[in-house]
Amino acid sequence: MKTGISEKQIDELIEEGFFDKERNIVEIIEKFDTMGYTINRRQKPRIAQLLTQTCRKGKLERRRLPKSKWKIAGGRFVYKKKGKR
C-alpha cells in the first residue's frame, strides 16, 4: 500500500494529460487511488498544498469555484495544466 504523495506524482499526472481538463480535489484523490495510493481525509490538506505549490511553479493553474459548488467539488478550487484551454 502506497501512501506518500509527492510533487513527482503530480508531475506524472500532468505529463500523462490528466490535468488537460479541470480537475477537482475529489477527482485527483480518486486518480491516486487507482494508482495504488491510499489517501485518507487527514492527507487531503497535503494534496491541496502540493497542488498549490505546483501552481506557484507555473505547471498548473487553479480557478476558484463559487461557494455553492465547494461541497460537490470537495474544495474551493479546480486545477488544470497551465496554458490548456
PyMOL commands that set and color helices and strands:
alter all, ss='L'
color gray80, all
select helices_A, chain A and resi 7-15+18-20+25-34+41-56+67-73
alter helices_A, ss='H'
color red, helices_A
select strands_A, chain A and resi 23-24+60-64+77-81
alter strands_A, ss='S'
color yellow, strands_A
deselect
rebuild
show_as cartoon
